[in-house]
Amino acid sequence: MSRVRTIFSHGKYMKVVSVDRTRPARKLSDKQNDFAIVPLGWATDVTEAINAPGYMVFTLLAYLAWKTKSSTFVLSNDYLKRYGVDRDAKHRALVRLEKAGVILIERHGHHAPIVTLLIEP
């Protein structure tokens, strides 16, 4: 069953449809339930040091899921640019994460994609 809600993003209201998952969210093992609080500034520095923008993309996906209290949200180029991730790196990282079954992407032409995080802590 789909759920429609309205969010405010990029200076306008947008309707977001929560997507029914084709498979249940993967539950992380007990060992993987441990976590660390990492300031986004540190994550940005590490991303630049190891030249791995995919790391920052996943870090921001986890942050947005926590901040919005939802597993579904809009991921804009402008937002990622603040943390040093360009649109090409964003695209590559999202494709890899989708192939790995970590996220589901709903694309709407040239608009920011709607991302659903498929893993639960």
C-alpha positions as CSV (number, residue, x, y, z in Angstrom):
1,M,0.0,0.0,0.0
2,S,1.4,3.4,-1.0
3,R,1.4,6.4,1.3
4,V,1.3,10.0,-0.1
5,R,2.7,12.9,1.9
6,T,3.8,16.4,1.2
7,I,7.3,17.8,1.9
8,F,8.8,21.2,1.5
9,S,12.0,21.1,-0.5
10,H,13.8,23.5,-2.8
11,G,11.4,26.3,-1.9
12,K,8.3,24.5,-2.9
13,Y,5.9,21.8,-1.7
14,M,6.3,18.4,-3.4
15,K,4.1,15.2,-3.1
16,V,6.1,12.1,-2.1
17,V,4.8,8.7,-2.5
18,S,6.2,6.1,-0.2
19,V,7.0,3.0,-2.3
20,D,5.9,-0.4,-1.3
21,R,9.0,-2.5,-0.9
22,T,9.2,-5.6,-3.0
23,R,11.2,-7.3,-0.3
24,P,11.3,-6.7,3.5
25,A,14.0,-4.4,4.8
26,R,17.2,-6.3,5.7
27,K,17.9,-6.3,9.5
28,L,21.5,-5.8,10.3
29,S,23.2,-8.5,12.4
30,D,23.8,-7.8,16.1
31,K,27.5,-7.0,15.4
32,Q,26.4,-4.4,12.8
33,N,24.0,-2.7,15.2
34,D,27.0,-0.9,16.9
35,F,27.3,2.6,15.6
36,A,29.5,5.7,15.9
37,I,28.4,9.4,15.9
38,V,30.6,11.1,13.3
39,P,30.4,14.9,12.7
40,L,29.6,15.5,9.0
41,G,32.7,17.8,8.8
42,W,34.9,14.8,9.7
43,A,33.1,12.7,7.1
44,T,33.8,15.4,4.5
45,D,37.5,15.5,5.4
46,V,37.8,11.7,5.2
47,T,35.9,11.7,1.9
48,E,38.4,14.1,0.4
49,A,41.4,12.4,2.0
50,I,40.6,8.9,0.6
51,N,38.9,10.3,-2.6
52,A,35.7,8.2,-2.0
53,P,32.6,10.4,-2.5
54,G,30.5,7.3,-2.2
55,Y,31.3,7.2,1.5
56,M,29.9,10.7,1.9
57,V,26.8,9.9,-0.1
58,F,26.0,6.9,2.1
59,T,26.8,8.9,5.3
60,L,24.4,11.6,4.2
61,L,21.7,9.0,3.3
62,A,21.9,7.7,6.9
63,Y,21.8,11.2,8.2
64,L,18.8,12.2,6.2
65,A,16.9,9.1,7.2
66,W,17.6,10.0,10.9
67,K,16.8,13.7,10.4
68,T,13.6,13.2,8.5
69,K,12.6,10.2,10.6
70,S,11.7,8.5,7.3
71,S,13.4,6.0,5.1
72,T,12.3,7.9,2.0
73,F,13.5,11.4,1.1
74,V,14.7,13.7,-1.7
75,L,18.5,13.8,-2.4
76,S,19.4,17.0,-4.3
77,N,22.7,17.9,-6.0
78,D,22.8,21.2,-4.0
79,Y,22.7,19.4,-0.7
80,L,25.5,17.0,-1.6
81,K,27.5,19.9,-3.1
82,R,27.7,21.4,0.4
83,Y,29.7,18.3,1.4
84,G,32.0,18.2,-1.6
85,V,30.1,15.6,-3.7
86,D,29.4,16.5,-7.4
87,R,26.5,15.2,-9.3
88,D,28.5,12.6,-11.3
89,A,29.9,11.1,-8.0
90,K,26.4,11.1,-6.6
91,H,25.0,9.2,-9.6
92,R,27.8,6.6,-9.5
93,A,27.3,6.1,-5.7
94,L,23.5,5.8,-6.0
95,V,23.8,3.3,-8.8
96,R,26.2,1.1,-6.8
97,L,24.0,1.4,-3.6
98,E,20.9,0.4,-5.6
99,K,22.7,-2.6,-7.2
100,A,23.8,-3.7,-3.7
101,G,20.2,-3.6,-2.6
102,V,20.8,-0.9,0.0
103,I,18.5,1.7,-1.6
104,L,15.6,2.1,-4.0
105,I,15.6,5.1,-6.3
106,E,12.6,6.8,-7.8
107,R,13.7,9.0,-10.7
108,H,11.7,11.9,-12.2
109,G,13.5,13.2,-15.2
110,H,15.9,16.1,-14.2
111,H,14.4,16.5,-10.7
112,A,16.2,15.3,-7.6
113,P,15.6,11.5,-7.1
114,I,13.6,10.2,-4.2
115,V,15.6,7.7,-2.3
116,T,14.3,4.9,0.0
117,L,16.8,3.4,2.4
118,L,16.1,-0.4,2.4
119,I,18.2,-1.3,5.5
120,E,17.2,-0.7,9.0
121,P,19.6,-0.3,12.0
